[in-house]
């Protein structure tokens, strides 16, 4: 938990420093009297350089650093072994590349990759205390539980939401929950949230070091005490319907785009690198000049709130939409919402580390704010436009990712407002129900595009008539709890199975699984240990001696 928190704090700090430097350079150029085109070249050059670093990491160093990593972690938690997805190299590439891609001005977030980063930290911890024991003896169940805890800690560190992190791991990740694992998840998530809360106010200079409580800022800012009327609930449900439709549209469009990318661009290499630079150049250039559609000052520090949406990173823009009391320009706000939706569709799946949480929340918040400002003067509406932005953000994210309970709790923890739980629940459930009528969640779509096998909670229609015997290899090869070396060697020579069920010889009761590489490793160690296999082949075949545990610890 603490490890995931430290990664999150380092990422947030670096991102703040790089983003602030971009704006400081722009302000210095303005004060020095440089014209708009010079400032545009400086802004675009910095963004392209950052994007080149992020894309170079994915295209030439570690392809698994691309995207959010949530589909891969979901597969790992459900028993699918994806090579290299949990190694330290992936963590380093993911974290550093994420800072560069977000600071480059692309519509992507850091929260999704933080979940992947937390899972990697936890996976690495499984081997921290076993010395040279190595992979063959690292229990799969313990690794899986650690990865689930790391994912929960990643959410808690990204949003400062420990309960939301636990619920996310339960809802989107692991399918093997029990009370013991649930308690562990909460402990790890709480341990991750504590350092994040400790540094949240101190690094920003808003609170003194060591201060906790309501003075510490939450991720999306705190709402003032507000009320809503019961007849506003159908309006919130309507927002959920719109969020579900927009989410389904986003998923369908991004699926077609991702298929095109996989067919013509590939997962790494020069084409993917150049595509990332092209997309960055187009998006950054458009967002630089978009605030000037209407007459306005050219100094970024003097932009109106609706203009700053185009150049601010996601988290700050969401806070502005939630808490700015003055009205945004409705035309500019609607224009931004549409443009942001298109840009996010284009960006997700690009060859850079990127998350979808914040871009989807930002797009939904913009649409929600438009509706909130449109109805705020009605005598029947008691809710502020900022709260409409909150409900819209929840609906859009649920429509794209089909996340419900955990998303609602994350938003409650990120705003410090449990009073809005019912409207958020209503919006996310409605959005998920509408979206499910058309397609799967964006994470499941990308998992399917990568052809990763995953057993869903509900079987596909074509699988309903199948039985276990239809996909089993016959005859079944099992290993008794106690076996002679000769029997094991004969079994390994007779088949090519990668794992064998271990059963009790008397009643055939299943005990566990034994991997082929583990069995071969034990036999190799037994051969190297004097006296274990005897001095003749006959003695070796009938040997009942055990390999000393100390010998296992000394061999990889």
Residue pairs with C-beta under 8 A, 6 or more apart in sequence:
1 149
1 153
1 156
1 187
1 188
1 189
1 190
1 191
1 192
2 191
2 192
2 195
3 118
3 121
3 122
3 125
4 114
4 117
4 118
4 121
4 122
4 150
4 153
4 154
4 156
4 157
4 188
4 192
5 153
5 156
5 157
5 191
5 192
5 193
5 194
5 195
5 196
6 195
7 91
7 95
7 114
7 117
7 118
7 121
7 157
8 114
8 117
8 118
8 154
8 157
8 158
8 192
8 196
9 157
9 195
9 196
9 199
9 203
10 95
11 95
11 98
11 99
11 110
11 114
11 117
12 110
12 203
13 203
14 99
15 99
15 102
15 103
15 110
15 313
16 203
18 50
18 99
18 100
18 103
19 103
19 313
22 43
22 46
22 47
22 103
23 300
23 301
25 42
25 46
26 39
26 42
26 43
26 300
27 299
27 300
27 301
29 38
29 39
29 42
30 39
30 298
30 299
30 300
36 298
39 298
40 285
40 288
40 289
43 284
43 288
44 281
44 284
44 285
44 288
47 103
47 104
47 105
47 280
47 284
48 104
48 277
48 280
48 281
48 284
50 100
50 101
50 103
50 104
51 100
51 101
51 104
51 106
51 276
51 277
51 280
51 352
52 273
52 276
52 277
53 96
53 97
53 100
54 97
54 98
54 100
54 101
54 104
54 276
54 352
54 353
55 272
55 273
55 276
55 277
55 350
55 351
55 352
56 273
57 65
57 93
57 96
57 97
57 100
57 353
58 65
58 66
58 93
58 97
58 268
58 272
58 276
58 351
58 352
58 353
59 268
59 269
59 270
59 272
59 273
59 276
59 351
60 268
60 273
61 89
61 93
62 84
62 89
62 90
62 93
62 94
63 267
63 268
64 72
64 82
64 84
64 85
64 90
65 90
65 93
65 94
65 97
65 353
66 267
66 350
66 351
66 352
66 353
66 354
67 112
67 348
67 349
67 353
67 354
67 446
68 112
68 113
68 115
68 116
68 353
68 354
68 355
68 356
68 357
68 443
69 85
69 94
69 112
69 113
69 115
69 116
69 117
69 119
70 112
70 115
70 116
70 172
70 443
71 443
71 444
71 446
71 447
71 450
71 452
72 82
72 85
72 116
72 447
72 452
73 85
73 115
73 116
73 119
73 147
73 151
73 173
74 172
74 173
74 443
74 447
74 454
75 82
75 447
75 452
75 454
76 82
76 85
76 86
76 119
76 144
76 147
77 144
77 147
77 148
77 151
77 169
77 173
77 174
77 175
77 176
78 173
78 174
78 175
78 454
78 455
79 144
79 455
80 452
80 453
80 454
82 452
84 90
86 119
86 120
86 123
86 124
86 147
87 120
88 120
88 124
90 116
90 120
91 117
91 120
91 121
91 124
93 353
94 113
94 116
94 117
94 120
94 353
95 113
95 117
97 352
97 353
98 110
98 113
98 114
98 353
98 354
98 355
99 110
100 352
101 108
101 352
101 353
101 354
102 108
102 109
102 110
102 313
102 314
102 354
103 313
104 280
104 284
104 352
105 280
105 283
105 284
105 287
105 311
106 279
106 280
106 283
106 347
106 350
106 352
106 354
107 283
107 314
107 340
107 343
107 344
107 347
107 359
107 362
108 347
108 348
108 352
108 353
108 354
108 355
108 356
108 358
108 359
109 314
109 315
109 354
109 355
109 356
109 357
109 358
109 359
110 158
110 355
110 358
111 155
111 158
111 159
111 355
111 357
111 358
112 354
112 355
112 356
112 357
113 353
113 354
113 355
114 154
114 155
114 157
114 158
114 355
115 151
115 154
115 155
115 158
115 168
116 154
117 154
118 150
118 151
118 152
118 153
118 154
118 155
118 157
118 192
119 147
119 150
119 151
119 154
120 150
121 150
121 153
122 146
122 147
122 149
122 150
122 151
122 153
122 188
123 143
123 146
123 147
123 150
125 146
125 150
126 138
126 142
126 143
126 146
127 133
127 134
127 135
127 138
130 137
130 138
130 553
131 553
132 553
132 554
132 555
132 556
133 552
133 553
133 556
134 555
134 556
136 515
136 517
136 518
136 521
137 518
137 552
144 174
144 176
145 181
145 184
148 169
148 173
148 174
148 181
148 185
149 169
149 184
149 185
149 188
149 189
150 188
151 165
151 168
151 169
151 173
152 165
152 166
152 168
152 169
152 173
152 185
152 186
152 188
152 189
152 192
153 165
153 188
153 189
153 191
153 192
154 165
154 192
155 161
155 164
155 165
155 168
155 169
155 189
155 406
155 410
156 162
156 164
156 165
156 166
156 188
156 189
156 190
156 192
156 193
156 196
157 165
157 192
157 193
157 195
157 196
158 357
159 165
159 219
159 410
159 413
159 414
160 193
160 196
160 197
160 200
160 218
160 219
160 413
160 414
161 193
161 219
161 409
161 410
161 413
161 414
162 186
162 189
162 190
162 192
162 193
162 413
163 186
163 189
163 409
163 413
164 406
164 407
164 409
164 410
164 412
164 413
164 414
165 185
165 189
165 192
165 193
165 406
165 410
166 182
166 185
166 186
166 189
167 405
167 406
167 409
168 403
168 406
168 410
169 185
170 177
170 182
170 185
170 406
171 403
171 404
171 405
171 406
172 403
172 406
172 443
174 181
175 457
197 212
197 216
198 210
198 212
200 216
200 217
200 218
201 207
201 211
201 215
201 216
201 217
202 208
202 209
202 210
202 211
204 217
206 215
206 216
206 217
207 215
207 216
207 217
214 222
214 416
218 413
218 414
218 415
218 416
219 315
219 414
220 315
220 318
220 319
220 322
220 390
220 411
220 414
220 415
221 319
221 322
221 323
221 415
222 415
222 416
222 417
223 322
223 323
223 386
223 387
223 390
223 415
223 416
223 417
223 420
226 382
226 383
226 384
226 387
226 419
227 382
228 382
228 383
228 387
228 420
228 423
229 380
229 381
229 382
231 380
232 380
232 381
232 382
232 383
232 423
233 422
233 423
233 426
235 375
235 381
236 391
236 423
236 426
236 427
237 426
237 427
237 430
239 368
239 371
239 388
239 391
239 392
239 395
239 427
240 395
240 398
240 426
240 427
240 428
240 429
240 430
240 431
240 434
241 430
241 431
241 434
242 367
242 395
243 364
243 392
243 394
243 395
243 396
243 397
243 398
243 399
243 427
243 430
243 431
243 434
244 395
244 398
244 399
244 430
244 431
244 432
244 433
244 434
244 435
244 437
245 399
245 434
245 435
246 341
246 363
246 364
246 367
246 396
246 399
247 360
247 396
247 398
247 399
247 400
247 401
247 402
247 431
247 435
247 442
248 399
248 434
248 435
248 437
248 438
248 439
250 341
250 344
250 345
250 360
250 399
250 400
250 442
251 400
251 435
251 438
251 439
251 440
251 441
251 442
251 445
252 438
252 439
253 345
254 345
254 348
254 349
254 442
254 445
255 439
255 445
255 449
257 345
257 346
257 349
258 349
258 445
258 446
258 449
259 449
261 272
261 275
261 349
262 449
264 271
265 271
265 272
265 275
265 351
266 272
267 351
268 351
272 351
273 351
275 350
275 351
276 350
276 351
276 352
279 346
279 347
279 350
283 343
283 346
283 347
286 339
286 343
287 310
287 311
288 310
288 311
290 310
290 335
290 336
290 339
291 303
291 307
291 308
291 310
291 311
292 298
293 332
293 335
294 329
294 331
294 332
296 303
296 304
296 307
297 303
300 308
300 311
303 311
304 328
304 329
304 332
305 320
305 324
305 326
305 328
306 328
306 329
306 332
306 333
306 336
307 332
308 317
308 320
309 317
309 320
309 321
309 333
309 336
309 340
309 366
310 336
312 320
314 358
314 359
314 361
314 362
315 358
317 362
318 358
318 361
318 362
318 365
318 389
318 393
321 328
321 362
321 365
321 366
321 368
321 369
321 386
321 389
322 365
322 386
322 389
322 390
322 415
323 386
324 386
327 373
327 385
328 369
328 373
330 370
330 373
330 374
333 366
333 369
333 370
333 373
334 366
334 370
336 366
337 363
337 366
337 367
337 370
340 359
340 362
340 363
340 366
341 363
344 356
344 359
344 360
344 363
347 354
347 359
348 354
348 356
348 359
348 442
349 446
356 400
356 401
356 442
357 397
357 401
360 393
360 396
360 397
360 400
360 401
361 393
361 394
361 396
361 397
362 393
363 396
364 389
364 392
364 393
364 394
364 395
364 396
364 397
365 389
365 390
365 392
365 393
365 396
366 389
366 392
367 392
367 396
368 388
368 389
368 390
368 391
368 392
368 393
368 395
369 385
369 386
369 388
369 389
369 392
371 388
371 392
372 383
372 384
372 385
372 386
372 387
372 388
372 389
373 385
375 381
375 388
376 384
376 385
387 420
387 423
390 411
390 415
390 420
390 424
391 420
391 423
391 424
391 427
392 427
393 411
394 407
394 408
394 411
394 424
394 427
394 428
394 431
395 427
395 428
395 430
395 431
396 431
397 403
397 407
397 428
398 404
398 407
398 427
398 428
398 429
398 431
398 432
398 435
399 431
399 432
399 434
399 435
400 435
400 441
400 442
401 407
401 441
401 442
401 443
402 432
402 435
402 436
402 440
402 441
402 444
403 428
403 432
403 441
404 425
404 428
404 429
404 432
407 428
408 421
408 424
408 425
408 428
411 424
412 418
412 420
412 421
412 424
435 441
439 445
440 448
447 454
473 497
476 501
477 491
477 494
477 495
477 497
477 500
478 500
478 501
478 502
478 503
478 508
479 488
479 491
479 500
479 501
479 502
479 503
479 514
479 519
480 502
480 503
480 504
480 505
481 502
481 503
481 504
481 505
481 511
482 505
482 544
484 541
484 542
484 543
484 544
485 523
485 526
485 533
485 540
485 541
485 542
485 543
486 540
486 541
486 542
488 519
488 523
489 523
489 541
491 500
492 516
492 519
492 520
497 516
498 515
498 516
498 517
499 513
499 514
499 515
499 516
500 513
500 514
500 516
500 519
501 510
501 511
501 512
501 513
501 514
502 510
502 511
502 512
502 513
502 514
503 509
503 510
503 511
504 511
521 555
522 547
522 552
525 547
525 551
525 552
525 555
526 532
526 533
526 543
526 545
526 547
527 533
528 551
528 555
529 547
529 548
529 551
531 545
532 543
532 545
532 546
532 547
533 539
533 540
533 543
533 545
534 540
534 542
534 543
